[in-house]
Structures are given as structure tokens and as C-alpha cells.
Amino acid sequence: MLVAVVVIAVGIATAWWLRHRPHAPSTAPAPVVPTNIDRVDARNEGREVELSGRLQVARPARDGELSIQADAVMLLREVQMLQWQEHCAGSDCRYALEWSPRRIDSHAFRDAGHRNDVPFPFSSEAFAAGEVRLGAYAIDADLAATGAPAQPYPVTAARLPPNLAATFRDCDGALCTGDPGKPAAGDLRVAYRIVPAGTRNVSGVQRDGRLHAIKR
């Protein structure tokens, strides 16, 4: 009898709790608001909006170290160095000069005569445009570049400052150091790609007339 009473009491208490328990707030994301690009709508402040149109680069992307710039959303500098690489099969090792975007550690090479001791003077890097706009909105360059393919951006040594132009030479749209007839460890090759401006559909959070990438 006592057991039955306890079971009934527990059932009543459970039913009451299920009816009166606090409900967790909905975690469903707010809908994305398609927005006219001709003016900034203050009603959408802090909301996720979607803009469609042609991007305009108001201030170009610029590599300050080499003074290369482009009217693009993003300028990508890709640096490689000619370095020794060891290839061993058992006790037989051969050494070849190969282009690499990172330093090849040669300290463990069996032949101490092949060393990669020249440091990279600068590294591969991405440079964002100073200002990108879509209609009345400013757009974060990283957001504007999301999902867009990069394309080659040929450059010549004539675009460099005089001190660098004396060091680099043209090589198929890239910039190289060294003697092309006598390649040597430590030679550099610097190539560029760009993410051009174009027609985009972009979504982000509107704040103070700017569209920011969403942090999820």
C-alpha cells in the first residue's frame, strides 16, 4: 500500500514539473534579411543581412614591403626559396635544388656540404584592401573574399622601388633573384595572386554601416 502511494505521489510531482518547468529560449537562428544596397537601413542594426551587387575597391590592397598594390579585394604574396633537398635510398643519397615555400631543415642531411642557411627575408602573406564597398555598405575584405577564387596577378621588377628592382628580375610574371643560368640555394621567387572585385552575394552582421563576418 505504501509503495503505491509513493508511486502516485512521484507521478503527480513529475506531471506538475513537466507543465511548469521553464522553457529554454529558442536557439533557432534569426532569418537572414535581404537588404537594398542603395542605403543603410538602421532597422537592421545588429542583424544578419544579405547584400547582392558589384563590389567596389575604394582603397587598394597593398604589399608595403615590396610596394606592389592591386585594385582587388585581396592581394596574396607567395614566396618560395630554392633550397637543397635530400633524397636517400638506403645509404645512397642524392641532393637536388627544389623550390619550397618554407625553410627545409638541412641540419640532419648526411652531406654537410648541402646546407640551407639563408633565411627567408619575408614570408607569404595576404593583404586586404583598405576599403571595400557594396553600394552604401562597407564590407570587411575577408568577408568579401570568402569563397571567391584567386587568380594570377603578374608583376614586373619595374614596379619595385629602385633598391629592390636592382635585386629582383622578371621571371614569367613573378619576381626572382639570382642568376637564371646558375640557380643557387637561397634564390627567391615571389609571385602574386589576387581575389578580384566582382558581383557577390554576401551575408554578415550589419553594424554602423559595415557588414562584418559572422562568428559562429
VOBA-1610 file (N, C-alpha, C; in pm, whole numbers, padded with zeros to 5 digits, always signed):
BEGIN
Met+00085-00120+00000Met+00000+00000+00000Met+00089+00126+00000Leu+00190+00125+00088Leu+00281+00240+00097Leu+00353+00263-00035Val+00394+00156-00101Val+00463+00167-00230Val+00374+00233-00334Ala+00245+00194-00336Ala+00151+00251-00433Ala+00134+00400-00411Val+00127+00441-00284Val+00110+00583-00253Val+00232+00663-00301Val+00351+00608-00278Val+00474+00675-00322Val+00477+00690-00472Val+00441+00585-00545Val+00442+00589-00692Val+00346+00695-00742Ile+00226+00701-00680Ile+00127+00800-00723Ile+00180+00941-00697Ala+00242+00962-00580Ala+00294+01095-00546Ala+00403+01138-00643Val+00493+01046-00677Val+00600+01078-00771Val+00543+01113-00908Gly+00440+01039-00949Gly+00377+01066-01078Gly+00314+01203-01082Ile+00245+01242-00974Ile+00181+01374-00968Ile+00288+01484-00973Ala+00397+01464-00896Ala+00504+01564-00893Ala+00570+01579-01030Thr+00592+01468-01097Thr+00655+01472-01230Thr+00567+01545-01330Ala+00434+01514-01326Ala+00341+01579-01418Ala+00338+01729-01395Trp+00341+01772-01266Trp+00340+01916-01235Trp+00467+01983-01287Trp+00583+01917-01270Trp+00710+01976-01314Trp+00715+01991-01465Leu+00663+01890-01537Leu+00663+01896-01683Leu+00579+02011-01734Arg+00470+02043-01663Arg+00381+02151-01707Arg+00436+02288-01671His+00511+02298-01562His+00553+02428-01511His+00703+02455-01526Arg+00778+02361-01584Arg+00922+02382-01594Arg+00950+02500-01688Pro+01059+02575-01662Pro+01094+02686-01752Pro+01139+02633-01888His+01095+02701-01991His+01130+02659-02127His+01257+02731-02171Ala+01349+02653-02228Ala+01473+02713-02279Ala+01443+02802-02397Pro+01512+02913-02407Pro+01488+03001-02522Pro+01523+02931-02653Ser+01454+02969-02757Ser+01477+02908-02887Ser+01617+02939-02936Thr+01685+02838-02989Thr+01820+02857-03042Thr+01818+02866-03195Ala+01701+02868-03253Ala+01692+02878-03398Ala+01748+03012-03443Pro+01834+03015-03545Pro+01892+03141-03590Pro+01786+03234-03649Ala+01808+03363-03628Ala+01717+03461-03687Ala+01729+03455-03839Pro+01621+03481-03911Pro+01628+03474-04057Pro+01718+03583-04114Val+01785+03550-04225Val+01870+03647-04294Val+01780+03744-04370Val+01810+03873-04359Val+01725+03976-04418Val+01785+04024-04549Pro+01722+03998-04664Pro+01770+04057-04790Pro+01756+04208-04781Thr+01860+04281-04820Thr+01864+04425-04797Thr+01904+04499-04924Asn+01841+04613-04945Asn+01875+04701-05056Asn+02011+04764-05029Ile+02100+04762-05130Ile+02235+04813-05109Ile+02244+04965-05126Asp+02137+05030-05170Asp+02144+05172-05201Asp+02150+05260-05076Arg+02101+05208-04965Arg+02108+05286-04840Arg+02118+05190-04723Val+02179+05238-04614Val+02192+05157-04493Val+02063+05169-04413Asp+01998+05058-04389Asp+01872+05056-04314Asp+01903+05036-04166Ala+01882+05141-04088Ala+01915+05136-03945Ala+01833+05032-03871Arg+01719+04991-03926Arg+01636+04891-03859Arg+01705+04754-03854Asn+01805+04735-03940Asn+01875+04606-03944Asn+02002+04604-03861Glu+02024+04708-03780Glu+02145+04714-03698Glu+02154+04591-03607Gly+02269+04522-03615Gly+02291+04403-03533Gly+02229+04277-03589Arg+02163+04284-03702Arg+02100+04166-03761Arg+02186+04113-03875Glu+02161+03987-03910Glu+02230+03928-04026Glu+02154+03966-04151Val+02224+04030-04244Val+02161+04074-04368Val+02235+04016-04487Glu+02168+04015-04599Glu+02227+03965-04724Glu+02227+04076-04826Leu+02342+04100-04887Leu+02357+04203-04989Leu+02399+04139-05120Ser+02352+04194-05229Ser+02389+04145-05362Ser+02423+04263-05451Gly+02534+04251-05523Gly+02573+04358-05613Gly+02720+04349-05647Arg+02770+04454-05709Arg+02911+04456-05752Arg+02996+04527-05648Leu+03102+04461-05606Leu+03195+04520-05510Leu+03278+04630-05576Gln+03310+04730-05497Gln+03398+04837-05542Gln+03514+04849-05442Val+03637+04852-05495Val+03754+04867-05410Val+03787+05016-05402Ala+03763+05074-05283Ala+03788+05217-05265Ala+03934+05246-05233Arg+03999+05156-05159Arg+04142+05168-05130Arg+04206+05033-05160Pro+04306+05029-05248Pro+04359+04901-05298Pro+04431+04820-05191Ala+04446+04691-05220Ala+04528+04603-05137Ala+04674+04631-05170Arg+04759+04637-05066Arg+04897+04678-05090Arg+04995+04597-05006Asp+05100+04551-05073Asp+05214+04487-05006Asp+05316+04598-04979Gly+05321+04643-04854Gly+05408+04754-04821Gly+05556+04722-04829Glu+05592+04596-04811Glu+05734+04559-04815Glu+05793+04570-04955Leu+05713+04532-05056Leu+05762+04534-05194Leu+05695+04642-05278Ser+05606+04718-05217Ser+05536+04829-05284Ser+05456+04783-05406Ile+05399+04664-05397Ile+05310+04613-05501Ile+05167+04630-05451Gln+05081+04686-05534Gln+04941+04701-05495Gln+04850+04661-05610Ala+04724+04636-05577Ala+04626+04593-05676Ala+04488+04641-05635Asp+04409+04681-05734Asp+04269+04716-05709Asp+04190+04587-05697Ala+04209+04522-05586Ala+04149+04390-05563Ala+04107+04381-05417Val+04017+04287-05391Val+03972+04264-05254Val+04087+04212-05168Met+04169+04125-05227Met+04280+04064-05153Met+04398+04046-05247Leu+04517+04076-05196Leu+04642+04055-05269Leu+04720+03948-05193Leu+04756+03840-05261Leu+04823+03727-05197Leu+04967+03719-05247Arg+05060+03730-05154Arg+05203+03717-05189Arg+05249+03577-05154Glu+05310+03509-05252Glu+05356+03372-05232Glu+05508+03368-05255Val+05579+03335-05150Val+05726+03339-05152Val+05782+03196-05147Gln+05875+03167-05237Gln+05945+03039-05237Gln+06096+03065-05243Met+06170+02971-05185Met+06316+02979-05191Met+06371+02849-05249Leu+06474+02863-05330Leu+06542+02746-05386Leu+06633+02688-05277Gln+06609+02562-05241Gln+06682+02502-05130Gln+06722+02358-05164Trp+06822+02312-05091Trp+06864+02174-05106Trp+06764+02080-05041Gln+06737+01971-05109Gln+06653+01865-05053Gln+06729+01734-05066Glu+06723+01655-04959Glu+06794+01528-04956Glu+06699+01415-04989His+06740+01327-05078His+06663+01207-05113His+06754+01087-05096Cys+06721+01002-04999Cys+06806+00887-04969Cys+06733+00755-04992Ala+06804+00660-05047Ala+06756+00523-05059Ala+06864+00434-04998Gly+06840+00393-04874Gly+06943+00319-04802Gly+07059+00412-04771Ser+07178+00373-04810Ser+07296+00455-04784Ser+07327+00550-04900Asp+07248+00539-05006Asp+07273+00622-05125Asp+07185+00747-05117Cys+07246+00864-05111Cys+07173+00991-05103Cys+07208+01080-05221Arg+07108+01146-05271Arg+07132+01247-05374Arg+07069+01379-05327Tyr+07117+01488-05385Tyr+07074+01621-05341Tyr+07029+01701-05463Ala+06916+01767-05449Ala+06861+01845-05559Ala+06811+01979-05507Leu+06824+02082-05590Leu+06769+02213-05557Leu+06621+02214-05593Glu+06537+02249-05495Glu+06392+02249-05515Glu+06332+02376-05454Trp+06227+02425-05520Trp+06156+02542-05467Trp+06066+02499-05351Ser+06068+02577-05244Ser+05983+02545-05128Ser+05934+02674-05064Pro+05807+02676-05019Pro+05754+02796-04952Pro+05796+02806-04806Arg+05863+02705-04755Arg+05908+02708-04615Arg+06052+02656-04608Arg+06118+02689-04499Arg+06257+02650-04485Arg+06271+02499-04471Ile+06359+02440-04550Ile+06389+02297-04541Ile+06506+02280-04444Asp+06482+02207-04338Asp+06586+02187-04236Asp+06693+02092-04291Ser+06814+02142-04303Ser+06922+02062-04361Ser+07022+02013-04257His+06995+02038-04130His+07093+02003-04027His+07113+01851-04014Ala+07011+01776-04052Ala+07023+01630-04042Ala+07072+01566-04173Phe+07100+01648-04275Phe+07149+01592-04400Phe+07280+01517-04376Arg+07298+01408-04446Arg+07420+01330-04427Arg+07543+01400-04485Asp+07521+01479-04589Asp+07631+01552-04651Asp+07627+01697-04599Ala+07724+01733-04520Ala+07728+01867-04462Ala+07755+01975-04566Gly+07787+01935-04687Gly+07814+02033-04792Gly+07688+02092-04852His+07571+02039-04817His+07444+02091-04869His+07365+02148-04751Arg+07372+02278-04738Arg+07307+02344-04626Arg+07213+02454-04675Asn+07103+02467-04604Asn+07006+02575-04631Asn+07017+02677-04517Asp+07115+02764-04528Asp+07143+02857-04420Asp+07091+02998-04446Val+07035+03022-04564Val+06986+03157-04596Val+06844+03172-04542Pro+06817+03269-04455Pro+06680+03287-04403Pro+06589+03353-04506Phe+06459+03328-04494Phe+06362+03396-04577Phe+06360+03545-04537Pro+06378+03637-04632Pro+06372+03780-04596Pro+06230+03826-04566Phe+06133+03759-04623Phe+05992+03784-04593Phe+05915+03658-04628Ser+05791+03651-04582Ser+05712+03529-04595Ser+05591+03550-04685Ser+05524+03442-04715Ser+05397+03451-04786Ser+05296+03521-04696Glu+05212+03604-04757Glu+05119+03683-04675Glu+05002+03729-04761Ala+04890+03757-04694Ala+04771+03810-04760Ala+04751+03954-04717Phe+04721+04040-04814Phe+04699+04182-04787Phe+04557+04219-04830Ala+04480+04268-04734Ala+04340+04302-04762Ala+04331+04445-04816Ala+04231+04468-04898Ala+04205+04604-04947Ala+04176+04696-04829Gly+04216+04821-04842Gly+04192+04916-04735Gly+04046+04946-04714Glu+03968+04942-04822Glu+03824+04964-04810Glu+03754+04898-04928Val+03652+04820-04897Val+03569+04755-04998Val+03425+04798-04971Arg+03353+04832-05078Arg+03215+04877-05062Arg+03123+04799-05154Leu+03000+04784-05107Leu+02894+04727-05189Leu+02776+04822-05171Gly+02758+04908-05270Gly+02656+05012-05257Gly+02691+05105-05142Ala+02597+05127-05053Ala+02617+05218-04940Ala+02692+05153-04825Tyr+02719+05025-04834Tyr+02778+04949-04724Tyr+02929+04932-04742Ala+03002+04943-04631Ala+03141+04899-04628Ala+03141+04750-04594Ile+03230+04675-04657Ile+03234+04529-04640Ile+03371+04489-04589Asp+03376+04407-04485Asp+03504+04351-04442Asp+03568+04278-04561Ala+03696+04305-04586Ala+03762+04245-04702Ala+03765+04092-04692Asp+03786+04039-04571Asp+03787+03893-04554Asp+03653+03834-04591Leu+03545+03904-04555Leu+03411+03857-04588Leu+03388+03865-04739Ala+03432+03973-04801Ala+03414+03990-04945Ala+03491+03885-05025Ala+03602+03836-04968Ala+03686+03738-05038Ala+03641+03595-05015Thr+03553+03572-04919Thr+03514+03436-04884Thr+03452+03363-05003Gly+03507+03247-05034Gly+03451+03164-05140Gly+03488+03207-05281Ala+03559+03318-05295Ala+03594+03367-05429Ala+03732+03312-05469Pro+03747+03262-05590Pro+03876+03206-05632Pro+03978+03316-05658Ala+04104+03287-05625Ala+04214+03379-05655Ala+04265+03351-05796Gln+04319+03453-05859Gln+04374+03437-05994Gln+04513+03499-06001Pro+04596+03451-06093Pro+04733+03504-06102Pro+04735+03654-06127Tyr+04833+03720-06069Tyr+04850+03865-06086Tyr+04995+03890-06125Pro+05025+03892-06255Pro+05163+03909-06300Pro+05218+04046-06260Val+05344+04049-06219Val+05413+04173-06184Val+05549+04174-06249Thr+05610+04292-06254Thr+05745+04306-06310Thr+05832+04383-06212Ala+05963+04367-06226Ala+06058+04435-06139Ala+06051+04586-06155Ala+05997+04634-06267Ala+05986+04778-06290Ala+05891+04844-06191Arg+05806+04765-06127Arg+05710+04821-06030Arg+05770+04834-05891Leu+05892+04782-05873Leu+05955+04784-05741Leu+06030+04915-05719Pro+06053+04951-05592Pro+06142+05065-05564Pro+06282+05035-05618Pro+06361+05138-05647Pro+06493+05117-05710Pro+06583+05019-05636Asn+06582+05023-05503Asn+06672+04933-05429Asn+06633+04787-05448Leu+06502+04759-05460Leu+06456+04621-05481Leu+06463+04582-05629Ala+06440+04678-05716Ala+06446+04648-05860Ala+06585+04603-05900Ala+06687+04648-05827Ala+06825+04606-05857Ala+06851+04464-05811Thr+06766+04413-05722Thr+06785+04278-05667Thr+06705+04174-05742Phe+06584+04209-05784Phe+06493+04115-05848Phe+06498+04129-05999Arg+06457+04021-06065Arg+06442+04020-06211Arg+06306+03959-06245Asp+06261+03984-06366Asp+06134+03928-06411Asp+06150+03780-06444Cys+06052+03700-06402Cys+06054+03558-06442Cys+05911+03506-06454Asp+05858+03518-06577Asp+05725+03465-06610Asp+05615+03519-06520Gly+05612+03650-06502Gly+05507+03713-06422Gly+05537+03718-06274Ala+05647+03657-06232Ala+05688+03661-06092Ala+05817+03742-06080Leu+05867+03752-05957Leu+05993+03822-05931Leu+06092+03722-05875Cys+06214+03720-05931Cys+06314+03623-05887Cys+06446+03693-05859Thr+06526+03631-05774Thr+06663+03676-05751Thr+06759+03572-05808Gly+06884+03610-05818Gly+06985+03515-05864Gly+07003+03516-06014Asp+07096+03435-06058Asp+07130+03421-06199Asp+07049+03306-06256Pro+06961+03332-06355Pro+06879+03223-06411Pro+06962+03112-06473Gly+07085+03145-06516Gly+07171+03044-06576Gly+07247+02962-06473Lys+07252+03014-06350Lys+07324+02944-06243Lys+07241+02948-06115Pro+07132+02873-06110Pro+07049+02876-05989Pro+07127+02827-05869Ala+07102+02891-05755Ala+07176+02858-05633Ala+07083+02858-05514Ala+07120+02782-05413Ala+07043+02779-05289Ala+07033+02920-05233Gly+06911+02958-05195Gly+06888+03093-05144Gly+06822+03185-05243Asp+06815+03145-05371Asp+06741+03226-05469Asp+06594+03232-05429Leu+06530+03346-05456Leu+06390+03367-05421Leu+06302+03376-05545Arg+06177+03336-05527Arg+06075+03357-05629Arg+05951+03410-05558Val+05904+03526-05599Val+05787+03589-05538Val+05680+03604-05645Ala+05566+03543-05622Ala+05454+03551-05715Ala+05333+03606-05642Tyr+05241+03662-05719Tyr+05121+03721-05660Tyr+04996+03663-05723Arg+04892+03657-05642Arg+04757+03629-05689Arg+04664+03731-05626Ile+04549+03751-05687Ile+04450+03844-05632Ile+04313+03778-05627Val+04232+03825-05532Val+04089+03797-05534Val+04025+03925-05588Pro+03979+03924-05713Pro+03929+04048-05773Pro+03792+04086-05719Ala+03760+04213-05734Ala+03624+04257-05705Ala+03533+04204-05816Gly+03408+04188-05784Gly+03312+04136-05881Gly+03176+04133-05817Thr+03082+04072-05885Thr+02947+04061-05831Thr+02943+03952-05725Arg+02888+03983-05610Arg+02884+03890-05498Arg+02747+03892-05430Asn+02717+03780-05366Asn+02611+03772-05265Asn+02683+03750-05133Val+02672+03845-05042Val+02742+03833-04914Val+02644+03848-04799Ser+02667+03771-04695Ser+02585+03778-04574Ser+02675+03808-04455Gly+02628+03893-04368Gly+02704+03927-04248Gly+02619+04010-04154Val+02680+04047-04044Val+02610+04127-03944Val+02632+04275-03973Gln+02522+04350-03976Gln+02530+04493-04003Gln+02557+04569-03873Arg+02667+04647-03876Arg+02699+04733-03761Arg+02758+04863-03813Asp+02692+04972-03782Asp+02741+05106-03818Asp+02773+05119-03967Gly+02685+05065-04050Gly+02703+05079-04194Gly+02805+04986-04254Arg+02855+04890-04176Arg+02955+04794-04225Arg+02902+04654-04207Leu+02936+04567-04302Leu+02898+04427-04293Leu+03018+04348-04242His+02997+04278-04128His+03104+04202-04064His+03077+04052-04081Ala+03185+03975-04086Ala+03171+03829-04090Ala+03106+03780-03961Ile+03027+03675-03973Ile+02956+03618-03858Ile+03047+03520-03787Lys+03062+03536-03657Lys+03141+03444-03577Lys+03047+03340-03518Arg+03060+03218-03568Arg+02969+03111-03521Arg+03039+03024-03418
//
